[in-house]
Each structure stands twice: as C-alpha cells, then as structure tokens.
C-alpha cells in the first residue's frame, strides 16, 4: 500500500505474440508517453532467439496456411475488420497513449485499417494463374502464382494501424505467413493488430509479433533477414534505415518492398483556387504535426499570387490549428529539437519565420506549434532535409520549368500536389514530377485502398494497396506438360 493507503497498480508489460500465444521476454524496456512524459507501460524486448522462434512458428504455419482457400482467408479478413471496428475505443486509446496522436488521427487510422481489411478480403479471389498457348501444339503450360513463404514486416509508429495492418495483411492474404517487427514506440498498438487477427480466427503461427529495444535493432533485424525461412521483406520508415534494410536484403538475395521518407512539394499556380490551396496545404503540412511521410514540406508559390496565398495560408493554419489551443504533441523531444535546429539554420542563412515561434514556451518538450518559413534557398538544410514535423517552407516560382526543377530537386519522391484550375496544366506538371503520386487540387497526404501506394527515388520501391499490393506477395511458377 502507498502512503495514501491505495495500492499502486502494477505497470502493464506488453507481450509478444508467437505461435498464437503471448510470449514474455525476460528483459523489458519502458514505453514513455510523449503526452505525459510518464511511463505508459513496459514492453518485452526480443532477443535473436525470440526472433528465431517467431520465424520458426511462421515457417511451420506456412505449410498449411498456403493451402487454405480464398474464401477461408476472405472470411477471416472480414471478421477481423468487424473486430477492429468493435474494439476501436480500446485500440484508439493505445495509440493515443503511445504516440500522442489526436483523437481524429486515431479514428482516421482505424477507419483506413478497417477499409484495408475489407478491400483485401474482396481481392483475395482475384489471385489467379493463367494457361498460355505454347509454341508446341502438343504441349501445354500453366503459370501458377504462389506465395513466397515467411515475410518479415517492419512497421513504424506514426500511422500504426494503417501501416502495421497493411504490412502483414497483404502478405497473409496471398497465402504467406508473417513476422511483424513492431515499433518500440508503439508496441501495444502493434500487439493489438495481432490480437485482432487471432480473435478473427487466424491460425496459430500465421502472424507473429515481436518488438525490441533500439540497442538490439542491428542484431535482431540482421538475424531475421538472414534466416533462410524468411523469403521477402517489407519496411516502412525512414530512408536512412531503409538503406540498411535494402543492403541486408541484397546481401541475402531477398526481395524487399520499401516505403520511405518524403519531402513532398505542393505547387500553387497563379490560377489556383487560393482558398482551396490554402486549406489543403495547411492540412497537408500540419496534420499529425507533420509526422507523415507524405506531409507537405515545400510549397512552391507563383510570384503573381504569393502575397494573397500567404495571407490565406496563415489564416487557414490558424483556423485549423488555432494558436490558442494546446500545442500538438510530437513523438519525442528529439524531433522537436530537429525541427528547431533546421529552422535556426534557415534563418541564419536568410530565411524568415512568418508564422509561429520556435522559442514559444510549451507545457512539455515534446510539443511544437506549426511553423511557416519563407524565402527558402538551396543552401539551407531545411531545403532538402525531411523535417518530419510541423515545419513547412515557401519558395517563390514564376514558370512551369522552375516549378518542376525545384519540385524534383530532392532525393525523395513519394507524394506531391498541384493547385491549378487548368487540368491540362495540372496533368502536364504531374507527368514531370518525380513522385509516386501527384494530387491535383488536393493535399499531398492521400492514401486509399484502391490506389497502389509507394514512391520513387529514395522514397522506396514496390507498392502497397490495390491489386498491385497483393501481387507483390506472390511469385510465378511455370509448369509445362505434354498433351
């Protein structure tokens, strides 16, 4: 009993999920809520032996899961969607506590994750082979499409239900089994995904979930990728870590799907609907505090309408993210410091902060209000560095050629936007921008189940979502025979 006479509630420890059962590693680490700065719970940290056990369980389950019918897999996915929806208050609370996300972002995550499950359920029966005509009339051939085997799925914390669900749902739907290596920042959220599938009737071992503390990342990740049972990998996260995952996969001759960082440009042309552009750029820049890989980081504004756009843009930011409200929470103080450092460098080199104040006191060091920086130039670190926070920069343009050049002047290529009332101009610019998606008269943050999602250049390769996202997880096998 405490001094007040009330017994302290023990701190919950997030387990792992291996072969259909909770697994509790001996070693644990603290999960600190960025909202309160206090320990939310603890989580077991996976060792190489734990990771191997998860892979072995997945390999054993693959022997039977690969033989299930499309209707069996479809029914499990539909049931999982219902369970996720029915448990949404519980699941949203895990996400809020671990990531500091606003309630609206949690709801959006669960809505999209549920849609992903339903959409995939409907696509499962579309996986089919073919029977091509052979050169020899006395021979026939079959092109089969088969699952790979065990898939390693690595998902981040910023959109955990969307990104965690899609990382395992597409491979499993195609007949693979999976090991989900969840983010150490959101382990209870990741465990919830596994529990939803298990409750829906997914057989033991088909989906396994592990987490490790940052210090164990190199050893555990290398061991899983090198494990001969693991046949393919998908990773969503930073470009820096993506390079490491890609290198490890290449060394082991294993295919990989990567969705990495971004530096999304939004081009606002002189004929744009400026109020629409202002509102969409405000959302695209500062939704979830800019902690989205598709967040608008650079706004390229035609000089003829720059002043009016800037006035409208600042008003839109104030309307959607009022300065009188509590500052939004970022995942940790390091990300706040990163944004402040980028802004300080830019202002030293001639940029000006025209909205917000990096010196404004907040109730915690994990909070930062929206910042708009004008007069951005290539000499500034902010010009090319992904801020992954509530910081957006303005660049003046006066020709399509200049807009395209600046939009493409980055190693990234995930998402972009163009605001114009001339659809022909919008399509012309869209063809030239080197990104996996271009949204005309809409914000850069856009991801839905019917559209294949992925990037170009250092934003990764391969696709999630739609039928192409399902195709990533089957390979062809040719079978020929004499008639």
N, C-alpha and C positions, 0 to 999 in steps of 0.2 A: 504493500500500500504506500502511496505517496504521502507527503506531509499533510495534504488536504484530506486524506482518508479515502481517496479514489484510486483504484488500481490503474496503473498505466496499461494501455492496450499495447500488446506486442506489435512490433513493426512487421508488416507483411513482407514475405520474401517471394518474389516471382519465380516460379519453377520453369524448367524447360519442358519440352514435350517430345518424348522419344518413344516410338512404337506404341502409340496410343495411351501412354501413361505419363504422369507427371514425374519429372526427374529433378532431384535437388542436389546440385553440386555442393561439395563441402565449402568451397570458397565463395564468398559473395562480395558485392560492391554496393555502395549507396546510390540511389537514384534521387537526385535533388530536384524539387520542383522549381522551375525558373520563376514562377509566380510568387511563391512564398519564401524561397531561399532555404526551405527546410527539407529534411529527408522525407520523401513521399513514401518510399518503401525500399527494400533491398532486392537484389536480383542475384541469382547464382551466376557464376562466371564459368563458361565452358573451357575445359581443357582439350587438348588434342584427342585424348581418349574418349571424352564425351562426344566430340565431333565425329570420330570414327564410329561410335556406337549409333549415332543418328544416321550416318551414311549406310551402315550395315542394315539397319532396320528398313531404310528406304529400298535398298537393293533386294532384300528378301520380299518386301511387299510388291515390288515391281513384277515379280514372277506371275502373280495372279491379277494385279490391277490392270496390266496391259491387255488382259483377255476379257475385261468387262465390256459390256455392250454400251453403245452410245446412250441408250435410254436409261441404263443404270447410272451412268455418270451424270446425265442430264437431271435426273430426279434428285440426286444428292445436291447438285448445284442450286436447284430451285428451292429445296428445303433450307439450304444454307442462307440463301437470300432472305427467306422469311424469318429465320432465326436472328440474323443480323439486324433486321428491321425491328423485331420484337424486343431485342436487347439494347436498342440504340441509346437509351438513357444511361445505362450502365457503361456501355462502350465509350460513349462521349465523355463521361467523367474520367475514364482512364486517360484519354487523350488530352483533356484539359489539364489534368494534374501534371502529366509528364512533360508536355510541350508548351504549356502556357497559351494554347490556341484559344481564340474567341469561340463562343458558342456557335456562331454562324459558320465558322470554318470547320468545326467538328461535324455539324449537321451536313454540310456540303460533302465532307469526306465520306460519311456513312451513306449518303444518298448515291454518290457515284460508285462506291464499292458495291452496294446492293445492285445497281444497274449493271455493273461489270459481271456479276454472278449470273444475273438473268440473261444478259446478252450472250455470254459464253454458253450457257445452257442451250440456247436456241441454235448455236452454231455447231455444237458437237456433232450432230448427224451429218453435217456437210463435209466432214473429212472423208475423202474417198479416193480410191486409186483409179487407174484407167487401163484400157485394153487396146493399145495402139495396133495399127496394121503393120505387119513386119514385111521386110523385103522378100523373104522366102514365103511363098503362099502355103507351104506345108508346115510352117512354124507359127507359133503364137507367142505373145508376150503380155505379161501383166506388170504394171508399175504399181507396186504396193507403197503405202505410206505408213511408216511405223514410228512409234515413239522412240526417243533416244535411250531412256533409262532413268538414272538418278540425275536430277537437276539441282544445282546449288543456286538458291535465290537470295540475293542480298538487297535489303530494302532500307530506306532512310526514315528519319523521324518527322520530316516536315509535312508530309501528307500520308501518314502511316496507314490509314485504312485503304486509301486508294492504291498507293504504291506497294504496300505489303500484300494486299489481296491480289492485284494483277500479277505480282511476281511469282506467285505459286499457282494461281487459278488457271492460267493459260497452259502451263506445262502439265498440270494434273488432268485438265480436260482432255488433252491429247493422248493420255494414257501413260504419262511419265509419273514418277514419284519425286518428292521434293524434300530438300532440307532448307528451311527458311532461317537464314542468319540475320536475326533482327537487330535493330539499332539499340545500342546500350542506353540511349537517351529515352527510348520508349518501349521498354521490354514488356510491360504489362499490356500495352496496346497490341503488340505483336503476338503475345501469347493468346490474346482474345481471338485473333484471327484463326489460330489453330484450334481453339476450343469450339468456335462456331462450326468449322468443318467437321470436327469429331462428333459434335452433337447432331449434326445432319446425317451421320451415318457413314462418314468416310472411314474405310477400313484402317486398322492399326498399321502404322508404318508408312502410309501413303504420304502423309505430311508430318514432318518433324520440325521442331523449332528449338534453336539454341541461341544464346547470347553470350558475349564475352566482354570483359573489361578492355579498354583501349590497349593496355600493355600486352594483351595476348593476341592482338589482331594479326600480326605477321605470322606467328606460329600456327594459329588455328586456320586462318584462311589458306595459307600455303598447303597445309596438310589436307584440307578438304579438296582443293583443286587438284592436287597430285593423286588423290585416291582414285584407283582405277575404276571404281564403280561409278564415279561422277563423270557424266558424258557431256554436259553442257552447263553453262553458267549464265545467269543474268544479274546485272548490277545496275542499280540506280543510285546516283550520288555525285560527288564532286569529280571534276575532270582529273585532278591530281591522283585520287585513289583509283579512278577508272583506268589510268595508265598502268598502275601497279597490277590491277586485276587482269587487264589485257595482256600484260607481259607474262604473268604467271600462266594464264590460259594458253598463250602461244608456246611457251616452253613445254607445256604438256600436250600440245596439239589438240586443244579442245575449243570448240566454237563458243562464242560469247555474244550476248546482247547487252549493249551499254547505252544507258540514257544518262547523260552527264550534265555539266553546268551550262549556263547560258549568259548572254549579255544582250537581251532582246532589244532591238530598236523599234521605235514607232515613228513613222514618217507622217507628219501633219502638213498636207499640201495647202496651197493658198485657197483652193475652192472647197475645203473641207467644211463640214458642219462642225463649227468650232465648239459648240456646247457638247455635242456628242463626243468629239475628240477629247475634250477636257475631262468629261466624266469617265470615259473609258480609260484614259491614261492615268487618272487618279486611282481607279480600281486596279489597273494592271501594275502600277508601281508599288502600291502600298497594301494590297490585300495580303493578309497574314504577315504583315510587317516586311513585305518584300522577300520573304523566305520561301520563294517558289522558283524552281529552275526556269520557268517561263516569264518571270516578272519583268516588266518594262524597266530597263536600266538606262536607256538613252532615248530622248525624244528629239527628233530631227525636225525642226520647225521652219517652214518657209518664211523668209525675212519679211515678206509683204504683210503677213498676219501675225507675226511673232508677238507684238505687244498685246493685241487683243486676246490671243490664245493664252499668253502667260497670265493675264488678269483672270480669265475664265478658269484656267487650270488651278491657280491658287484658291479661287473661290470654291471650286469643286472639291479640292482636298480638304478645305476647312469644313465644307458641308458633310462630306462622307466620313472624315476622320477629324472631328472637331478638337481644337486645341484645349478646350475647356474640359474634355473628357480625360480619363486616366490614360497615361501613355501606354501603348501596346507593349506586350512582353515579347522579347526575343528568347531564343533557346538558351543562351548563356551570355555572360558578360563579355566573353572574348569576341563575340560577333558584334556587340555594341562598340567595343574598342576598335575593331577592324574598320567599321564604318566611320567612326570619328577620325581615325588616322587617315583614311582616304580623303575625307573632306578637308582636313587640315593641310594635307599635301596639295590638294587642288587650289585652295585659297592662297597658299604661299606662292603658287605659280600663276596667279592672276584670275582665278575663278571667284565668283561671289555667291554667297548663300542668300537666296531671295525668299526663302520660306523655311521656317524652323530655326532652331538654335541648339547646336550640339553642346553648349555649355549650360543649358537649362537643367536645373536640379530635378531629379525624378525620385520616386519613392524607393527605387532599387536600381542596382547597376545592370539589370537585365532589361531595362526599358529605354526606348528611344522613339521620339515622335518623328513624323515624316519630315524629310529634308529635301529641298529642291536646290540644285546648284546650277548656275548659269555660266555662260562663257567657257564651256569645256573645250580643252585643246588636247592634242595627242601627247603632249609632254607630261600630262598629269596621270598619276597611277589609276585614278578613277576612270579614265578613258577606256582602259582595256580590262581592268580587274573586275571580276564579278563581285559586287558588294554583298549580295545575298542578305540585304537588309533594307530599311526604309529610306533609301537614298536614290534619287534619280537626277540625271544631268540633262541639260538643254544644250543643243547645238544648232546654230543657225545655218540654213541652206538656201540656195536660190536656183538650183537646177536639178533635173532628174539624175543627171550623171553624178553630181556631187552627192545626192542622197544615196544612190546605190553604192558609191565608193565608200562613204562613211559607214553605211549600214553593214557592209561586208568587211570593214577594217577591224576585224576581231578574229580570234581563233575559234570562237563559238559559232554555232549555227542551229539553235533549237527552234526558236519561235520569233515572229516579228509581226508588225501591224502596219497598215497603210490607211490613212484617212483622206479620202477624196470623194467628190460627187461624180467623178468621171470614171466609170467602171473600166473603160479601156485603159486609162492611165493606171488604175489600180492593178489590173492584170499584167500590164506591161512591167510595172515595178515588181510585182510578185514573181514574175519569171526570172528576174535578175537577182533577187535577194537570195543569198545562200543559207537558207534555213529549212528545217523540216516542215515548217508550217508558216503560212502568211495569212493573217486575218484582215480582211478589208472592212473598215469601219467597225471594228470590234477590238477589244483589248488583246494583248499578247497572251494572256493566260486563258487557254482554251484547250480542253481535253475531254473528248467524249467517246463512248464505246464504238461508234460506227466509223471513226476515223483512225487510220493507222497512226501511231504516235512514236516519234523518235526524231533524232537530229542529224545534222551534217557536221563535217569538220570535227573539231574537238568536243562537240556535244554528243558524240557517240555514233553508233550504227546498229542496225537491226530495228525491229518495230514491235511495239506493244499494241494491243487493241485490234478490233475488227478481225476479219478472217485472216488477214496477213499476220496478226499477232498470234493466231492459232497455228498457222503454217510454220512459224518459227520452231515449233516443238515437235515436228515430225520430219523424218528423212525418207527418201525414196529407196526402194529396193526393186531391182528388175528381176523378174522370173521369166525365163523362156522355156518353151517345150515344143516338141514335135506333135503335130496333129495326129 
